[in-house]
């Protein structure tokens, strides 16, 4: 049986430790939406906190807000 490896960020690059995509990658987003399914506000606060941390490591990169927060807003 294959083992599940959570898609978490490798810092300071903020790339996924499993798939190498910019974090949060698609599997991480799905896992976060499931984990916070009853608490979208909590998810947005968590992501905003990580965005703040990542901004220091990824200074000068564009679209960090979209990468970390915008995708998680209610539709």
Buried (B, 14 or more C-beta within 10 A) or exposed (E): EEEEEEBBBEBEBBBBBBBEEBBBBEBBBEBBEEEBEEEEEEBBEBBBEBBEBBBEEBEEEEEBEEBBBEBBEEE
